[in-house]
Amino acid sequence: MLLLFTSIYTIQGKNSAIWFNHFNINNHTLNLFYLFTFLGFCLYFLIKQTTKKVNLFKSIDYLFSINNLLVILPYLFFVQNVFIFLFLLELVSVLLFYKLVSSKIWFKNSTNTKQIQNNIPQNYINMVFFQYWVTFFSTIFIIYFYINIFYIYGTSDWFVLQFLNCLNIENTSISINLIRVLLIIFLVSIFFKLGITPFHLFKIEVYKGIPFMSIFFYTTYYFSIFFIFILYVLSDFLAGFIIQYYLMLVFMLCFGCIYVIVLLFDVSFLKAFFTYSTIINTIGFLMAFIAAL
């Protein structure tokens, strides 16, 4: 890791394509990488100190998974094509699922510290079930998008796709409706994986089945870095496809606002409240982003 950070720091001020043109490194992505890496280590230190103060400790599986998530997630900003994005997305999904499965809280017994009491949440099985199938179906849709877009354009590079799309708009050699359907499938699968409204029903079950420490990590570091990356994808990697997906974002935002308002007054569970608060904040940022487009 020290050699990797050193090599990345030495190319500051350049625009380089590394690892067989899968990673694109420039000043902007490097700044995001340094920022989220620093925040990740601060968050890891905070979680470690908090678990000590409240007489609570995690299993080695939980620490291993959360440490790998903190290290791997910032590399999303370096992706150059759809293939490496799918690869990192699956790697993060496996680590996240591993973290959620191992996110049982272990308490020290006050009478005998050698005895450990396992506290399994009531909705733990539901959380594992929903997270697994959401990851599975969203991955299938992204693979479907990747296969079709590679078959149509012969590449999955973000910037080459935008260039070929501009040529296609002038020549109309490829059906615009087909590209629009593929982009909708791609964006819906990503929003479904993150649980952005109105595709957030599974997130309520996930929140109910994990402890508050995992909710803190899930709603701060994991969700924020993924949401910022998706905005980065829409505004930079898919900027040439704005005409195809803009109306879908507007419709999804309007429907999501109405849907959240209807469900907002039916919150009777604290973890469900955290879920809806995250979703409402996401709607606000998404609304500002769509207005900026």
N, C-alpha and C positions, 0 to 999 in steps of 0.2 A: 504493500500500500504506500509506503514512503517513496519508493521508486516511481510509482504511478503518479502520485501527486507532484513529485518533482518534475517528471517529464511533461505533465500538463502545464505546470507553471512556467516552464521555459519557453513555451510557444505562445506566451502572452503577446498580444498585438498582431497575431497572424490569423489567417483563415486557412485551416488545414483540414484535410480529409484523411482519416486514419482508419485502420482495421478494414482494409479492402473497400474503402469508400462507404462504410457503414456509419461512421461517426463523423460529424462535422463540428469542428471546434473553432469558435471565434470569441471576440471579446464579450459579447452579450451572453452567450451560453456559459462562458467561464465564470462570469460574475454571478449568474444564477447558481452555478454549481458550487462555488465557494460559499455563497449565502446559505443555501439549504444544507450544505455539509456542516457548516458552523452551527446552524440552528438544530440540526439533528443531534450533534454531540451534546449541545446544551440540554436538549430535551432528554437525552439518555441519562445524563448526570442528574437532572431533576427527578426523573422517575426512580433512579437508584437511591437518591437521598430520601425521597418521600417514603418508599417502601421500608427503609430502615427506621424512620421516625415513628411510623404507625405500627411497628412490630409486625411487619408483613414482608414476606419474601417470595420471589418467583422461582419457578423451576428453571433448570438450565436450558430446557427447550425454548421457553419463552424469551429468555435473554439472548439466546442464539438467533432466534428468528427476528426479534426486533432490532438487533445489531446489524444483521444483514439487510434489513429493510432500510435502515438509516444510511447504509453505505451505497446501496444499489439505486435507490429512488432518484437521486440527483442526476444520474446518467441518462435519464429520459430526455433531458434537454439537448443531448448530443446526437440524437437519432437523425439519420439521413434519409431513410426510406421506410416503407411500410413493413418490410420484413423484419428489420431489427427492432422496430417498434413492437411488433407482435411478439418477438422473442423476449424482450425485456418486460413486456406486459404479462406474459405467462410466468416468467420468473418471479415477478413481484406478486402475482396472484397466488402462486404456490406458497411463497413465503408468508403472505398474509393469511392464507388458509391455515398454514402450520402454526402461525401465531395465535389465531383465534381458537384453534383446537387446544393449544397448550396454555390458554389464558385462564386457567383455573387459579383461584386465589388460595394460597395455603397460609393458614394462621398458626401461630405458636400457641400452644395450650398454656394457660397461665399457671396451672398447677404443676405440670410436668413438661419441660421444654423438649423432651425427647419424643413426646407423642405429638403427632401431626394430624390435624383434623382437615379433611378435604371438604371444601365448600363448593359444591357444583350448583350453578344457577339452575333455576327451574326450567327455563327455556333454552337450555344449552343445546339440546338435540335439535330443536327447531332452528337455532342459529347455524349449526353445522350444515343442516339440510339445505336451507335457503342459500347460504353462501356458496356451497358446492355447485348447485344447479344454476345459480346466476352466473358464476364463473364459467361453467361449461357452455351454456347457450350463448353468452356474449362472445366467447372465444370462437365458437362455430360460425357466428355471423361475421366476425372480423376476418377469419380465414376465407370465408366465401367472398368477401369484398376483395381480399388480396389476390385470390386466384383470378377473379374476373378482371380486375384492373390490370393485372400483369398480362392477361391474355389479350386485352384490348390495346394497351399501349406498349407492351414489351418491356416494361420497367416498372419499378415501384418507388423510384426516387421522387421525393416530394416536389423538388423544383423542376425536374424534367416533366413530371406530370402536369404541372401548371403551364409550362411552355407548350406541351402537346395539346392541352385543352384549349389554349388560345388559338392554335392553328386549326383545331377541330371546329371551333365556333365560326371561323372564317370559311372553312371548306365544307362543314356539315357532313363529314364523311362518317361520323359515328353518331348514333342517336343520342340527342341531349337528354331525352327521358330516361334512357338506360343509365347514363352517368348520374342523373339525379336520384334514381332509385338506389344505386349502389352507394352514393354518399349518404342517403338517408339511413340505409342499413348500417353503415359504418358508424355514423354519429349516434343512432339509437342504441347500438350495442355498447358504445362507450358510456353513454349516459345511463344505460341500464346497469352497467357494471359499477358505476360510481353511486348510483341511487339518486340521481338528480330528478327532481319532479318533472313530469308525473310518473316516473319510473322508480319510485322510492318505497314502494310497499314492502319490499323485502328488507329494507334497511331497518324498519321498526322491529322486526323479529331478530335481526342481528344485534341491535342495540340492547334488546331485552335479555339476550343470552350471554353478554360479556360483562365483565366487571367495569367499574367506573374508571380504573386506570387505563384499561384498553380503549374505552370510549374517549378518554382524553387524548391518547395517541391517534386514534382513528379520525377524530374531528379536527385536530390541529395539523399535525405534520403530514399524515398520509393524504387526507382529503385536500388540504390546501395545495400541496405540491402537484397532485394530479389535476386539480381544477385549473391551476395556473398553466399547467402544461397543455391542457385541452384548449384553453384560450389562445395559447401560443400556436397550437396546431391550426386553429381556425383562422387566426389573423396572419399567419406567416406561411405555414406549409400548405394550407388549402385556400390561400387568398385568391387564386385564380378561379376557384369554384364557388365564389360567393353567390353568384346568380342562382346556382343550383340549390344551395341549402339555406339561403336567407329566409325564405318564406316558411320553411319547416321550423326554424328556430323561433320565429315570431309566433307561429301557431302553438308550438310547444310551450312557450312562455305564457301566452294568454290562458291556455287551458290549465297550465300548472298553477297560475295565480288563483284562478277560480277554485281549483281542486283543493289547494291548501287552505283557502279561506273557509271552505265548507268543513274541512276536517280539523281546523285549528281549535274549535270550541269543544272538541270531544277527546281532550287529552286528560287521562286519569292516571298516567304512569309517568314517573319522573324521567326515566330513560327515553320514553316516547317524546317527552318535552324537548330533550336534547336533540332528538332526531329532527323534529319540526323546526327547531331554532336553526339548525345547520342548513336545512332545506330553504328556509326563508332568507337566510343570508346569501345562499347560492343564487336564489332568484333575483335578489337585488344586484349582485355582481353581474349576473348574466344579462339582466335588463340594461345595465350601463354599457356592457360590452356590445350588445346588439345595437344600441343607439349610436355607439361609436363607429360601428360598421357602416 
